[in-house]
Every structure is written in structure tokens, then in C-alpha cells.
Amino acid sequence: MKATTLGILGAILLGLLLCFAGSAGGPSIAEPPFALRHARYLAPSGLGSCGYCAAQDLLAFHGRQDLAARVRQHYAGPVWITPGNHSSLADVAKALGVACDYTASGDVAWLQRVSDEGRGAVIAWPASDDYGRPRYDCHAITFVGFDGEGYAWLIDNNSPWLFGRIGRAEFLATWSLAGGEAFTFNLPAAIEE
């Protein structure tokens, strides 16, 4: 098999490991409509645009498909989740005229607040190699929120058809391993359709 095929299979396996089946009581957060989710796309350099995809998810989930389309049209390739001496999602928010908030320290209280407010976040997440093994460099996915049953709900732009859940403790450990970075737009609570 070619490396590309193995990479796709690895992404599918990772998605299946997220165990996207709902629990008996169901999540206390709404599953975002599939039509509002964004799949990974490549920059002309061949590098992925996972951070921008997750940002597009957040904008679309908040009824700002117009801004999500602008991100898709004007931004591609790797992007830092939090500001520094580099291009970041905060720069994108500024260009869009939208206030934002972020953490670069794995602040669980910050992430809980974002979840409680229904805003979601772009989060750092370990990438995997072509065989599904962690590489420990970062990928970015969409954190939809925590439910009342001890799960975090996620959407990976490599497999946006899955609405995955992972136990809160495992989620926090994995997020911390990836650096504990998260970003959100300061928009009203996510829409439900």
C-alpha cells in the first residue's frame, strides 16, 4: 500500500477509536450538522490546513458561514493556534473583525468555560503517522464541548463525518500531551439545527 492510503486508513482508525456512538442518555450538547463541518484541505505547498478547518467549523456552528468561507478562500497551510512570533488564529480573527480568546497552558477551567458557554474551541491534538501511531507533533481539531456524562465531544477534520467522544480524563491527558493549546472566537453560543 502507498503511504497515502495508509495515512487515510490511519485517520479512519483513529476516528473509529473515538467511539462516536452516543451513550444511553445522549450527549447534553447538540451534534453539529454535518453540512457545517469542514474537511481538511491542502495548501499549494502540500501541507494540511487543519487549524483553519477547525476555525471554519466554529464560525459555521455560530451561524457565520460567510466568515468560514472567507477563511477557506484566503488561508491554507499550517497555522499556530495561539499567538507568538508567528502567524496564528488570533491574526485570522483580527482580520475577520472578530474578538477571540485562547489558552496556551492547558487551562482546564478555560476549556470548561468555553464548553459551558457553547462556544467550542480549536484545540491542539497529537497527529498520527501512516500507521495510526502518535507522532507527538500537533494536529488541530474541533472541541465541541463536554457533556454531563464525563465525555468530551470532538470533530477531526480528517474524518468530519464522525462526531467522536472520548472520556474526559483521557481527553485532558491527550490534549496536555499536545501542548494544551486552544482557541475560540468570542461569538454567541453555537446554533442548533
Secondary structure, DSSP 8 states (H G I E B T S, - for coil): --HHHHHHHHHHHHHHHT-----TT--SS----GGG-----B-TTS-B-HHHHHHHHHHHHTT-HHHHHHHHHH--S--BSS-SSS-BHHHHHHHHT--EEEESS--HHHHHHHHHTT--EEEEEEEE-TTS-EEEEEEEEEEEEE-TTSEEEEE-TTSTT--EEEEHHHHHHHHHHTT--EEEE--SS----
